[in-house]
Amino acid sequence: MIKLYTAPTPNGRKASIALEEIGVPYEVVRVDIQSPDHPTDEFLAICPNHKVPVIDDDGLVIWESGAILLHLAEKYGKLLPSDPAGRIHAIQYAFFQTGGIGPNVGRLGAQLRRPEGERNTEMTQIFTDEVNRLFGVLDRILADGRPFLAGEYSIADIMHHGWLGLMLNMKIPMLMSQPRVLAWVERIAERPAVQRGMAVPES
């Protein structure tokens, strides 16, 4: 059985959503990333970057959410288009998330969680502008009416939903003001497997 080391974070939920979508049984190991003892030597032994998620798939240990989702999709033959062009497009959009949406939404959120007087005004504006630009990229991709980024539902959509699903739940204006992007995020959020994955680990 696959062992998933995770926490209630946007990146952690990418892996649990993928596992729920594929329908493979897995064991959840909750990692207390807020603990003063984190990372433990035991966790560093499996993940030198001390971040979640991590999976142990019958002795094959994989960290980094994009690598985990690509591994699961290829192993089980799901969540990637079968045609070569669709497949590479799905991977392209997944990489776009890891290099764009994920880090910039995360850094913006880190600034906004601070008391207003403690925020770095320049950094807040830089990350706000970049997130808005990236939403513009997503809007252009979705402008042809496709239901999902690669046409069919794939790891590309799951990779984005960890972060954008959180923004949807919080009704963040940057997302709510983008009709096409919002409709796409809502379409993903309606999937039962996504709802189950977003609830992992249990509170």
C-alpha positions, -999 to +999 in steps of 0.1 A: +000+000+000+012+035-008+021+055+023+014+093+020+032+117+043+012+148+043-002+178+062-033+201+056-014+222+030-022+231-006+008+210-018-001+181+004-036+180-010-024+176-045-012+141-037-043+131-018-066+144-046-046+124-072-048+092-050-085+096-045-091+102-083-071+071-092-089+051-065-058+033-051-057+025-014-032+045+006-022+050+042-020+086+055+009+096+078+002+131+092+033+152+094+032+180+120+051+207+101+044+232+129+061+211+155+094+225+169+108+190+163+101+191+126+119+180+106+129+149+125+159+128+115+135+101+104+116+125+080+148+140+066+159+104+058+131+101+033+128+138+023+160+159+023+139+189+015+117+183+046+085+193+028+052+175+022+039+156+004+060+125+002+049+090-009+065+057-003+053+034-031+065-001-021+099+013-012+101+039-040+102+072-021+092+103-041+089+139-029+079+171-048+042+171-056+047+174-094+069+143-094+044+124-073+015+132-095+034+123-127+045+090-111+010+081-101-005+091-135+021+070-154+019+040-131-019+037-131-026+050-166-049+078-154-049+116-152-029+121-184-042+122-219-033+092-240-023+111-271+014+125-270+004+161-276-022+161-249+001+143-225+030+168-229+005+197-226-008+183-193+028+180-180+036+215-193+006+230-173+016+210-142+051+225-144+036+260-150+019+255-116+051+245-098+070+275-111+043+301-112+010+298-094+023+278-064+052+299-053+036+333-061+003+326-044+022+311-014+045+342-011+015+366-015-004+347+012+026+348+035+026+386+032-012+390+036-012+368+068+010+393+085-005+423+104-009+451+079+018+472+096+043+443+093+039+436+056+065+444+031+046+467+008+069+463-022+069+425-020+031+424-015+026+445-047+051+424-067+034+391-058-001+406-063+009+418-098+025+384-106-005+364-094-028+386-115-006+381-145-006+344-140-044+344-137-043+362-171-023+333-185-049+308-172-077+329-187-060+329-221-056+291-220-092+286-210-105+312-235-112+286-262-139+269-240-119+239-230-133+224-197-098+216-183-063+229-190-053+200-212-088+195-226-095+165-205-091+164-167-055+157-157-027+162-132-025+198-146-058+206-130-051+188-097-017+206-094-035+240-095-064+231-073-045+227-041-038+264-041-068+278-061-093+256-043-081+273-011-086+307-027-121+296-038-130+286-003-119+320+010-136+339-019-104+358-027-113+387-050-083+380-073-099+347-082-136+357-080-131+385-105-118+360-132-150+343-146-133+317-168-107+308-142-133+307-115-156+284-135-127+260-141-118+259-104-154+254-094-156+226-120-127+208-103-141+215-068-173+197-077-156+164-082-162+139-053-126+127-053-114+163-051-136+169-021-123+138-004-087+146-012-091+182+001-102+167+035-069+147+039-055+145+065-085+146+088-086+174+113 
